[in-house]
């Protein structure tokens, strides 16, 4: 079965969403945007080691993913999912620690700053080989089912470029064959790094692939927070109820380069006039103002609170120690106990 919710041309949803969840989602979006603006500034100032990849323009899709999940679910976010990570429960100070590289962060100053995760809490650490998270998440869901766990789903995000990889095809296929409770949210941001859609795939729309895989497919306007919350939320409920795996394709334009090292100059100026190119954060705030969901003083307070949380997270992280190669006790085997036993066996 293939169902779609076609992107709308107007700049605001015609019906008011459920206010509480809409406003909560907006605050996570605002926090993510504020945090990543700080990150970009620090990167340009030479204070961040490694790359910085922001989710500007993708926050509505991302937050709808994180906010729709519950305890016991598994989330496999990618590089532009700070809004979803925060909504799912990732502490902002842990993100700051990872980018600065302190030994108190979840990665203890090792690996890259985007590979963080806490698998025991349901958030998988990202793999940079795009498409790989689909297969990893499918395996995780099969393992949970094999242990007899109930009432869980897994959700992973992917860009339209990542959907062209062999790993994504294998993962999507086995997910349908094994009928795992999976939701894949694919964000078509119209450029996979500098490669435009017409050099990535030949079908009219990526959601058309759902039928071939044995998924149920849905399409949405990724700049419309109300649509994101509604359609992604319903996909999560369908997966939890035992329906086939779900594919949701969101249309947006990435409003920054692939990373902060990329000036985005390959994108033609005329594309910014397309409906999918508007800023989801600005669109959401405009809707809140037009419908008087909160007063201007409250909006101002939310901005100030987001800035305070970001400043506090970095203030804590910047005081914490960096790793020292001579003192670190990390090992390639997953736990110290296993490593010690391996040494004893030798």
GIFEN-V680550 format. One record per residue. N is the residue number from 1. RES is the residue in one letter. SS is DSSP state (a for helix, b for strand, c for the rest). Layout:
n=N res=RES ss=SS
n=N res=RES ss=SS
This chain:
n=1 res=X ss=c
n=2 res=X ss=b
n=3 res=X ss=c
n=4 res=X ss=c
n=5 res=X ss=c
n=6 res=X ss=c
n=7 res=X ss=c
n=8 res=X ss=c
n=9 res=X ss=c
n=10 res=X ss=c
n=11 res=X ss=c
n=12 res=X ss=c
n=13 res=X ss=c
n=14 res=X ss=c
n=15 res=X ss=c
n=16 res=X ss=c
n=17 res=X ss=c
n=18 res=X ss=c
n=19 res=X ss=a
n=20 res=X ss=a
n=21 res=X ss=a
n=22 res=X ss=a
n=23 res=X ss=a
n=24 res=X ss=a
n=25 res=X ss=a
n=26 res=X ss=a
n=27 res=X ss=a
n=28 res=X ss=a
n=29 res=X ss=a
n=30 res=X ss=a
n=31 res=X ss=a
n=32 res=X ss=a
n=33 res=X ss=a
n=34 res=X ss=a
n=35 res=X ss=a
n=36 res=X ss=a
n=37 res=X ss=a
n=38 res=X ss=a
n=39 res=X ss=a
n=40 res=X ss=a
n=41 res=X ss=a
n=42 res=X ss=a
n=43 res=X ss=a
n=44 res=X ss=a
n=45 res=X ss=c
n=46 res=X ss=c
n=47 res=X ss=c
n=48 res=X ss=c
n=49 res=X ss=c
n=50 res=X ss=c
n=51 res=X ss=c
n=52 res=X ss=c
n=53 res=X ss=c
n=54 res=X ss=c
n=55 res=X ss=c
n=56 res=X ss=c
n=57 res=X ss=c
n=58 res=X ss=c
n=59 res=X ss=a
n=60 res=X ss=a
n=61 res=X ss=a
n=62 res=X ss=a
n=63 res=X ss=a
n=64 res=X ss=a
n=65 res=X ss=a
n=66 res=X ss=a
n=67 res=X ss=a
n=68 res=X ss=a
n=69 res=X ss=c
n=70 res=X ss=c
n=71 res=X ss=c
n=72 res=X ss=c
n=73 res=X ss=c
n=74 res=X ss=b
n=75 res=X ss=b
n=76 res=X ss=b
n=77 res=X ss=c
n=78 res=X ss=c
n=79 res=X ss=c
n=80 res=X ss=c
n=81 res=X ss=c
n=82 res=X ss=a
n=83 res=X ss=a
n=84 res=X ss=a
n=85 res=X ss=a
n=86 res=X ss=a
n=87 res=X ss=a
n=88 res=X ss=a
n=89 res=X ss=c
n=90 res=X ss=c
n=91 res=X ss=c
n=92 res=X ss=a
n=93 res=X ss=a
n=94 res=X ss=a
n=95 res=X ss=a
n=96 res=X ss=a
n=97 res=X ss=a
n=98 res=X ss=a
n=99 res=X ss=a
n=100 res=X ss=a
n=101 res=X ss=c
n=102 res=X ss=b
n=103 res=X ss=c
n=104 res=X ss=c
n=105 res=X ss=c
n=106 res=X ss=c
n=107 res=X ss=c
n=108 res=X ss=c
n=109 res=X ss=c
n=110 res=X ss=c
n=111 res=X ss=c
n=112 res=X ss=c
n=113 res=X ss=c
n=114 res=X ss=c
n=115 res=X ss=c
n=116 res=X ss=c
n=117 res=X ss=c
n=118 res=X ss=b
n=119 res=X ss=a
n=120 res=X ss=a
n=121 res=X ss=a
n=122 res=X ss=c
n=123 res=X ss=b
n=124 res=X ss=c
n=125 res=X ss=c
n=126 res=X ss=c
n=127 res=X ss=c
n=128 res=X ss=c
n=129 res=X ss=c
n=130 res=X ss=c
n=131 res=X ss=c
n=132 res=X ss=a
n=133 res=X ss=a
n=134 res=X ss=a
n=135 res=X ss=a
n=136 res=X ss=a
n=137 res=X ss=a
n=138 res=X ss=a
n=139 res=X ss=a
n=140 res=X ss=a
n=141 res=X ss=a
n=142 res=X ss=a
n=143 res=X ss=a
n=144 res=X ss=a
n=145 res=X ss=a
n=146 res=X ss=a
n=147 res=X ss=c
n=148 res=X ss=c
n=149 res=X ss=c
n=150 res=X ss=c
n=151 res=X ss=c
n=152 res=X ss=c
n=153 res=X ss=c
n=154 res=X ss=b
n=155 res=X ss=b
n=156 res=X ss=b
n=157 res=X ss=b
n=158 res=X ss=b
n=159 res=X ss=b
n=160 res=X ss=c
n=161 res=X ss=c
n=162 res=X ss=a
n=163 res=X ss=a
n=164 res=X ss=a
n=165 res=X ss=c
n=166 res=X ss=a
n=167 res=X ss=a
n=168 res=X ss=a
n=169 res=X ss=a
n=170 res=X ss=a
n=171 res=X ss=a
n=172 res=X ss=a
n=173 res=X ss=a
n=174 res=X ss=a
n=175 res=X ss=a
n=176 res=X ss=a
n=177 res=X ss=a
n=178 res=X ss=a
n=179 res=X ss=c
n=180 res=X ss=c
n=181 res=X ss=c
n=182 res=X ss=b
n=183 res=X ss=b
n=184 res=X ss=b
n=185 res=X ss=b
n=186 res=X ss=b
n=187 res=X ss=b
n=188 res=X ss=b
n=189 res=X ss=c
n=190 res=X ss=c
n=191 res=X ss=b
n=192 res=X ss=b
n=193 res=X ss=c
n=194 res=X ss=c
n=195 res=X ss=b
n=196 res=X ss=b
n=197 res=X ss=a
n=198 res=X ss=a
n=199 res=X ss=a
n=200 res=X ss=c
n=201 res=X ss=c
n=202 res=X ss=c
n=203 res=X ss=c
n=204 res=X ss=c
n=205 res=X ss=c
n=206 res=X ss=a
n=207 res=X ss=a
n=208 res=X ss=a
n=209 res=X ss=a
n=210 res=X ss=a
n=211 res=X ss=a
n=212 res=X ss=a
n=213 res=X ss=a
n=214 res=X ss=c
n=215 res=X ss=c
n=216 res=X ss=b
n=217 res=X ss=b
n=218 res=X ss=b
n=219 res=X ss=b
n=220 res=X ss=b
n=221 res=X ss=b
n=222 res=X ss=c
n=223 res=X ss=c
n=224 res=X ss=c
n=225 res=X ss=a
n=226 res=X ss=a
n=227 res=X ss=a
n=228 res=X ss=a
n=229 res=X ss=a
n=230 res=X ss=a
n=231 res=X ss=a
n=232 res=X ss=a
n=233 res=X ss=a
n=234 res=X ss=a
n=235 res=X ss=a
n=236 res=X ss=a
n=237 res=X ss=a
n=238 res=X ss=a
n=239 res=X ss=a
n=240 res=X ss=a
n=241 res=X ss=c
n=242 res=X ss=c
n=243 res=X ss=c
n=244 res=X ss=c
n=245 res=X ss=c
n=246 res=X ss=b
n=247 res=X ss=b
n=248 res=X ss=b
n=249 res=X ss=b
n=250 res=X ss=b
n=251 res=X ss=b
n=252 res=X ss=c
n=253 res=X ss=c
n=254 res=X ss=c
n=255 res=X ss=c
n=256 res=X ss=c
n=257 res=X ss=c
n=258 res=X ss=c
n=259 res=X ss=c
n=260 res=X ss=c
n=261 res=X ss=c
n=262 res=X ss=c
n=263 res=X ss=c
n=264 res=X ss=c
n=265 res=X ss=c
n=266 res=X ss=c
n=267 res=X ss=c
n=268 res=X ss=c
n=269 res=X ss=a
n=270 res=X ss=a
n=271 res=X ss=a
n=272 res=X ss=a
n=273 res=X ss=a
n=274 res=X ss=c
n=275 res=X ss=a
n=276 res=X ss=a
n=277 res=X ss=a
n=278 res=X ss=c
n=279 res=X ss=c
n=280 res=X ss=a
n=281 res=X ss=a
n=282 res=X ss=a
n=283 res=X ss=a
n=284 res=X ss=a
n=285 res=X ss=a
n=286 res=X ss=a
n=287 res=X ss=a
n=288 res=X ss=a
n=289 res=X ss=a
n=290 res=X ss=a
n=291 res=X ss=c
n=292 res=X ss=c
n=293 res=X ss=c
n=294 res=X ss=c
n=295 res=X ss=c
n=296 res=X ss=a
n=297 res=X ss=a
n=298 res=X ss=a
n=299 res=X ss=a
n=300 res=X ss=a
n=301 res=X ss=a
n=302 res=X ss=a
n=303 res=X ss=a
n=304 res=X ss=a
n=305 res=X ss=a
n=306 res=X ss=a
n=307 res=X ss=a
n=308 res=X ss=a
n=309 res=X ss=a
n=310 res=X ss=a
n=311 res=X ss=a
n=312 res=X ss=a
n=313 res=X ss=a
n=314 res=X ss=a
n=315 res=X ss=a
n=316 res=X ss=a
n=317 res=X ss=a
n=318 res=X ss=a
n=319 res=X ss=c
n=320 res=X ss=c
n=321 res=X ss=c
n=322 res=X ss=b
n=323 res=X ss=c
n=324 res=X ss=c
n=325 res=X ss=c
n=326 res=X ss=c
n=327 res=X ss=c
n=328 res=X ss=c
n=329 res=X ss=c
n=330 res=X ss=c
n=331 res=X ss=c
n=332 res=X ss=c
n=333 res=X ss=c
n=334 res=X ss=c
n=335 res=X ss=c
n=336 res=X ss=a
n=337 res=X ss=a
n=338 res=X ss=a
n=339 res=X ss=a
n=340 res=X ss=a
n=341 res=X ss=a
n=342 res=X ss=a
n=343 res=X ss=a
n=344 res=X ss=a
n=345 res=X ss=a
n=346 res=X ss=c
